Amino acid sequence: MNYKNLGKLLGKIMVLEGVLMLAPLLVSFIYRESARGKLAFLLPIIALVGIGLSLQLLKPKRNFLYQKEGFALVALAWIVMTLFGAVPFVVNGDIPNYIDACFEIMSGFTTTG
């Protein structure tokens, strides 16, 4: 398994999630949310973009993705997106329990909630 290629692709997905989280951050500025509400989105954005960009510095030997690596990438992407996507709920105090926030954001990502 080409772990560097997995890391690089996961980094791209993380940066994409960080960029997409800029939309609710912009809305929080438009509606003059509290500093805590803005911080709730700013923290995961900084973490996602920082970690994602650092993962993109990896130099894989090949850029080809086998089927098992594709499965691993999809599973890791869902897990990472859930773990970082739940942070705004907890920081803002909307859902104080992190596990419940993970469940809520996963149901939102999969549109099953």
PyMOL CGO cylinders between C-alpha atoms (Angstrom):
from pymol import cmd
from pymol.cgo import CYLINDER

trace = [
    CYLINDER, 0.00, 0.00, 0.00, 1.34, 3.43, -0.96, 0.3, 1, 1, 1, 1, 1, 1,
    CYLINDER, 1.34, 3.43, -0.96, 0.89, 5.40, 2.27, 0.3, 1, 1, 1, 1, 1, 1,
    CYLINDER, 0.89, 5.40, 2.27, 2.43, 8.58, 0.88, 0.3, 1, 1, 1, 1, 1, 1,
    CYLINDER, 2.43, 8.58, 0.88, -0.10, 8.65, -1.94, 0.3, 1, 1, 1, 1, 1, 1,
    CYLINDER, -0.10, 8.65, -1.94, -2.91, 8.05, 0.57, 0.3, 1, 1, 1, 1, 1, 1,
    CYLINDER, -2.91, 8.05, 0.57, -1.62, 10.88, 2.75, 0.3, 1, 1, 1, 1, 1, 1,
    CYLINDER, -1.62, 10.88, 2.75, -1.32, 13.26, -0.17, 0.3, 1, 1, 1, 1, 1, 1,
    CYLINDER, -1.32, 13.26, -0.17, -4.87, 12.55, -1.36, 0.3, 1, 1, 1, 1, 1, 1,
    CYLINDER, -4.87, 12.55, -1.36, -6.24, 12.75, 2.18, 0.3, 1, 1, 1, 1, 1, 1,
    CYLINDER, -6.24, 12.75, 2.18, -4.48, 16.11, 2.51, 0.3, 1, 1, 1, 1, 1, 1,
    CYLINDER, -4.48, 16.11, 2.51, -6.31, 17.39, -0.56, 0.3, 1, 1, 1, 1, 1, 1,
    CYLINDER, -6.31, 17.39, -0.56, -9.63, 16.29, 0.92, 0.3, 1, 1, 1, 1, 1, 1,
    CYLINDER, -9.63, 16.29, 0.92, -8.78, 17.99, 4.22, 0.3, 1, 1, 1, 1, 1, 1,
    CYLINDER, -8.78, 17.99, 4.22, -7.93, 21.26, 2.48, 0.3, 1, 1, 1, 1, 1, 1,
    CYLINDER, -7.93, 21.26, 2.48, -11.19, 21.02, 0.55, 0.3, 1, 1, 1, 1, 1, 1,
    CYLINDER, -11.19, 21.02, 0.55, -13.18, 20.57, 3.78, 0.3, 1, 1, 1, 1, 1, 1,
    CYLINDER, -13.18, 20.57, 3.78, -11.34, 23.52, 5.31, 0.3, 1, 1, 1, 1, 1, 1,
    CYLINDER, -11.34, 23.52, 5.31, -12.17, 25.71, 2.31, 0.3, 1, 1, 1, 1, 1, 1,
    CYLINDER, -12.17, 25.71, 2.31, -15.81, 24.62, 2.40, 0.3, 1, 1, 1, 1, 1, 1,
    CYLINDER, -15.81, 24.62, 2.40, -15.99, 25.56, 6.09, 0.3, 1, 1, 1, 1, 1, 1,
    CYLINDER, -15.99, 25.56, 6.09, -15.24, 29.14, 5.08, 0.3, 1, 1, 1, 1, 1, 1,
    CYLINDER, -15.24, 29.14, 5.08, -18.89, 29.49, 3.98, 0.3, 1, 1, 1, 1, 1, 1,
    CYLINDER, -18.89, 29.49, 3.98, -20.38, 29.14, 7.49, 0.3, 1, 1, 1, 1, 1, 1,
    CYLINDER, -20.38, 29.14, 7.49, -17.58, 31.32, 8.84, 0.3, 1, 1, 1, 1, 1, 1,
    CYLINDER, -17.58, 31.32, 8.84, -18.59, 34.04, 6.38, 0.3, 1, 1, 1, 1, 1, 1,
    CYLINDER, -18.59, 34.04, 6.38, -22.23, 33.67, 7.43, 0.3, 1, 1, 1, 1, 1, 1,
    CYLINDER, -22.23, 33.67, 7.43, -21.20, 34.06, 11.08, 0.3, 1, 1, 1, 1, 1, 1,
    CYLINDER, -21.20, 34.06, 11.08, -19.57, 37.38, 10.18, 0.3, 1, 1, 1, 1, 1, 1,
    CYLINDER, -19.57, 37.38, 10.18, -22.61, 38.54, 8.19, 0.3, 1, 1, 1, 1, 1, 1,
    CYLINDER, -22.61, 38.54, 8.19, -25.00, 37.77, 11.07, 0.3, 1, 1, 1, 1, 1, 1,
    CYLINDER, -25.00, 37.77, 11.07, -22.57, 39.18, 13.66, 0.3, 1, 1, 1, 1, 1, 1,
    CYLINDER, -22.57, 39.18, 13.66, -22.27, 35.99, 15.66, 0.3, 1, 1, 1, 1, 1, 1,
    CYLINDER, -22.27, 35.99, 15.66, -20.28, 35.98, 18.88, 0.3, 1, 1, 1, 1, 1, 1,
    CYLINDER, -20.28, 35.98, 18.88, -16.53, 35.53, 18.88, 0.3, 1, 1, 1, 1, 1, 1,
    CYLINDER, -16.53, 35.53, 18.88, -17.08, 32.00, 20.15, 0.3, 1, 1, 1, 1, 1, 1,
    CYLINDER, -17.08, 32.00, 20.15, -19.24, 31.23, 17.11, 0.3, 1, 1, 1, 1, 1, 1,
    CYLINDER, -19.24, 31.23, 17.11, -16.54, 32.49, 14.76, 0.3, 1, 1, 1, 1, 1, 1,
    CYLINDER, -16.54, 32.49, 14.76, -13.83, 30.64, 16.65, 0.3, 1, 1, 1, 1, 1, 1,
    CYLINDER, -13.83, 30.64, 16.65, -15.86, 27.44, 16.37, 0.3, 1, 1, 1, 1, 1, 1,
    CYLINDER, -15.86, 27.44, 16.37, -15.29, 27.46, 12.62, 0.3, 1, 1, 1, 1, 1, 1,
    CYLINDER, -15.29, 27.46, 12.62, -11.88, 29.11, 12.58, 0.3, 1, 1, 1, 1, 1, 1,
    CYLINDER, -11.88, 29.11, 12.58, -10.17, 26.42, 14.69, 0.3, 1, 1, 1, 1, 1, 1,
    CYLINDER, -10.17, 26.42, 14.69, -11.01, 23.45, 12.46, 0.3, 1, 1, 1, 1, 1, 1,
    CYLINDER, -11.01, 23.45, 12.46, -10.34, 25.51, 9.31, 0.3, 1, 1, 1, 1, 1, 1,
    CYLINDER, -10.34, 25.51, 9.31, -6.82, 26.30, 10.49, 0.3, 1, 1, 1, 1, 1, 1,
    CYLINDER, -6.82, 26.30, 10.49, -6.21, 22.69, 11.56, 0.3, 1, 1, 1, 1, 1, 1,
    CYLINDER, -6.21, 22.69, 11.56, -7.62, 21.18, 8.36, 0.3, 1, 1, 1, 1, 1, 1,
    CYLINDER, -7.62, 21.18, 8.36, -5.74, 23.49, 6.01, 0.3, 1, 1, 1, 1, 1, 1,
    CYLINDER, -5.74, 23.49, 6.01, -2.50, 23.24, 8.00, 0.3, 1, 1, 1, 1, 1, 1,
    CYLINDER, -2.50, 23.24, 8.00, -2.50, 19.46, 8.27, 0.3, 1, 1, 1, 1, 1, 1,
    CYLINDER, -2.50, 19.46, 8.27, -3.84, 19.06, 4.74, 0.3, 1, 1, 1, 1, 1, 1,
    CYLINDER, -3.84, 19.06, 4.74, -1.13, 21.23, 3.20, 0.3, 1, 1, 1, 1, 1, 1,
    CYLINDER, -1.13, 21.23, 3.20, 1.59, 19.47, 5.16, 0.3, 1, 1, 1, 1, 1, 1,
    CYLINDER, 1.59, 19.47, 5.16, 0.28, 16.09, 3.96, 0.3, 1, 1, 1, 1, 1, 1,
    CYLINDER, 0.28, 16.09, 3.96, 0.39, 17.34, 0.38, 0.3, 1, 1, 1, 1, 1, 1,
    CYLINDER, 0.39, 17.34, 0.38, 4.15, 17.81, 0.72, 0.3, 1, 1, 1, 1, 1, 1,
    CYLINDER, 4.15, 17.81, 0.72, 4.56, 14.02, 0.68, 0.3, 1, 1, 1, 1, 1, 1,
    CYLINDER, 4.56, 14.02, 0.68, 6.19, 12.72, -2.48, 0.3, 1, 1, 1, 1, 1, 1,
    CYLINDER, 6.19, 12.72, -2.48, 4.69, 9.34, -3.45, 0.3, 1, 1, 1, 1, 1, 1,
    CYLINDER, 4.69, 9.34, -3.45, 6.68, 6.98, -5.66, 0.3, 1, 1, 1, 1, 1, 1,
    CYLINDER, 6.68, 6.98, -5.66, 3.69, 6.50, -7.92, 0.3, 1, 1, 1, 1, 1, 1,
    CYLINDER, 3.69, 6.50, -7.92, 0.39, 8.29, -8.32, 0.3, 1, 1, 1, 1, 1, 1,
    CYLINDER, 0.39, 8.29, -8.32, -1.62, 5.19, -9.19, 0.3, 1, 1, 1, 1, 1, 1,
    CYLINDER, -1.62, 5.19, -9.19, -4.29, 4.16, -6.69, 0.3, 1, 1, 1, 1, 1, 1,
    CYLINDER, -4.29, 4.16, -6.69, -5.16, 0.49, -6.27, 0.3, 1, 1, 1, 1, 1, 1,
    CYLINDER, -5.16, 0.49, -6.27, -8.60, -0.65, -5.18, 0.3, 1, 1, 1, 1, 1, 1,
    CYLINDER, -8.60, -0.65, -5.18, -7.63, -1.36, -1.56, 0.3, 1, 1, 1, 1, 1, 1,
    CYLINDER, -7.63, -1.36, -1.56, -6.00, 2.07, -1.32, 0.3, 1, 1, 1, 1, 1, 1,
    CYLINDER, -6.00, 2.07, -1.32, -9.19, 3.61, -2.68, 0.3, 1, 1, 1, 1, 1, 1,
    CYLINDER, -9.19, 3.61, -2.68, -11.23, 1.86, -0.01, 0.3, 1, 1, 1, 1, 1, 1,
    CYLINDER, -11.23, 1.86, -0.01, -8.81, 3.03, 2.67, 0.3, 1, 1, 1, 1, 1, 1,
    CYLINDER, -8.81, 3.03, 2.67, -8.90, 6.60, 1.35, 0.3, 1, 1, 1, 1, 1, 1,
    CYLINDER, -8.90, 6.60, 1.35, -12.70, 6.75, 1.40, 0.3, 1, 1, 1, 1, 1, 1,
    CYLINDER, -12.70, 6.75, 1.40, -12.87, 5.31, 4.93, 0.3, 1, 1, 1, 1, 1, 1,
    CYLINDER, -12.87, 5.31, 4.93, -10.17, 7.67, 6.24, 0.3, 1, 1, 1, 1, 1, 1,
    CYLINDER, -10.17, 7.67, 6.24, -11.77, 10.65, 4.54, 0.3, 1, 1, 1, 1, 1, 1,
    CYLINDER, -11.77, 10.65, 4.54, -15.14, 9.97, 6.19, 0.3, 1, 1, 1, 1, 1, 1,
    CYLINDER, -15.14, 9.97, 6.19, -13.50, 9.57, 9.58, 0.3, 1, 1, 1, 1, 1, 1,
    CYLINDER, -13.50, 9.57, 9.58, -11.36, 12.71, 9.27, 0.3, 1, 1, 1, 1, 1, 1,
    CYLINDER, -11.36, 12.71, 9.27, -14.24, 14.80, 7.93, 0.3, 1, 1, 1, 1, 1, 1,
    CYLINDER, -14.24, 14.80, 7.93, -16.42, 13.65, 10.82, 0.3, 1, 1, 1, 1, 1, 1,
    CYLINDER, -16.42, 13.65, 10.82, -13.81, 14.31, 13.50, 0.3, 1, 1, 1, 1, 1, 1,
    CYLINDER, -13.81, 14.31, 13.50, -13.07, 17.83, 12.28, 0.3, 1, 1, 1, 1, 1, 1,
    CYLINDER, -13.07, 17.83, 12.28, -16.64, 18.62, 11.25, 0.3, 1, 1, 1, 1, 1, 1,
    CYLINDER, -16.64, 18.62, 11.25, -17.90, 17.98, 14.78, 0.3, 1, 1, 1, 1, 1, 1,
    CYLINDER, -17.90, 17.98, 14.78, -15.61, 20.59, 16.34, 0.3, 1, 1, 1, 1, 1, 1,
    CYLINDER, -15.61, 20.59, 16.34, -17.84, 23.65, 15.65, 0.3, 1, 1, 1, 1, 1, 1,
    CYLINDER, -17.84, 23.65, 15.65, -20.78, 22.02, 17.45, 0.3, 1, 1, 1, 1, 1, 1,
    CYLINDER, -20.78, 22.02, 17.45, -18.71, 21.40, 20.56, 0.3, 1, 1, 1, 1, 1, 1,
    CYLINDER, -18.71, 21.40, 20.56, -16.79, 24.70, 20.63, 0.3, 1, 1, 1, 1, 1, 1,
    CYLINDER, -16.79, 24.70, 20.63, -19.96, 26.74, 20.15, 0.3, 1, 1, 1, 1, 1, 1,
    CYLINDER, -19.96, 26.74, 20.15, -21.74, 24.72, 22.83, 0.3, 1, 1, 1, 1, 1, 1,
    CYLINDER, -21.74, 24.72, 22.83, -24.59, 23.60, 20.59, 0.3, 1, 1, 1, 1, 1, 1,
    CYLINDER, -24.59, 23.60, 20.59, -23.83, 19.94, 21.29, 0.3, 1, 1, 1, 1, 1, 1,
    CYLINDER, -23.83, 19.94, 21.29, -21.64, 19.61, 24.40, 0.3, 1, 1, 1, 1, 1, 1,
    CYLINDER, -21.64, 19.61, 24.40, -20.87, 15.90, 23.93, 0.3, 1, 1, 1, 1, 1, 1,
    CYLINDER, -20.87, 15.90, 23.93, -18.25, 15.29, 21.21, 0.3, 1, 1, 1, 1, 1, 1,
    CYLINDER, -18.25, 15.29, 21.21, -19.58, 11.81, 20.35, 0.3, 1, 1, 1, 1, 1, 1,
    CYLINDER, -19.58, 11.81, 20.35, -23.07, 13.23, 19.80, 0.3, 1, 1, 1, 1, 1, 1,
    CYLINDER, -23.07, 13.23, 19.80, -21.56, 15.98, 17.65, 0.3, 1, 1, 1, 1, 1, 1,
    CYLINDER, -21.56, 15.98, 17.65, -19.75, 13.35, 15.55, 0.3, 1, 1, 1, 1, 1, 1,
    CYLINDER, -19.75, 13.35, 15.55, -23.01, 11.45, 15.11, 0.3, 1, 1, 1, 1, 1, 1,
    CYLINDER, -23.01, 11.45, 15.11, -24.83, 14.65, 14.12, 0.3, 1, 1, 1, 1, 1, 1,
    CYLINDER, -24.83, 14.65, 14.12, -22.24, 15.76, 11.57, 0.3, 1, 1, 1, 1, 1, 1,
    CYLINDER, -22.24, 15.76, 11.57, -21.99, 12.27, 10.06, 0.3, 1, 1, 1, 1, 1, 1,
    CYLINDER, -21.99, 12.27, 10.06, -25.75, 12.20, 9.57, 0.3, 1, 1, 1, 1, 1, 1,
    CYLINDER, -25.75, 12.20, 9.57, -25.47, 15.63, 8.00, 0.3, 1, 1, 1, 1, 1, 1,
    CYLINDER, -25.47, 15.63, 8.00, -22.68, 14.59, 5.63, 0.3, 1, 1, 1, 1, 1, 1,
    CYLINDER, -22.68, 14.59, 5.63, -24.58, 11.48, 4.56, 0.3, 1, 1, 1, 1, 1, 1,
    CYLINDER, -24.58, 11.48, 4.56, -27.94, 13.32, 4.48, 0.3, 1, 1, 1, 1, 1, 1,
    CYLINDER, -27.94, 13.32, 4.48, -29.55, 10.67, 6.67, 0.3, 1, 1, 1, 1, 1, 1,
    CYLINDER, -29.55, 10.67, 6.67, -30.46, 12.95, 9.58, 0.3, 1, 1, 1, 1, 1, 1,
]
cmd.load_cgo(trace, "trace")
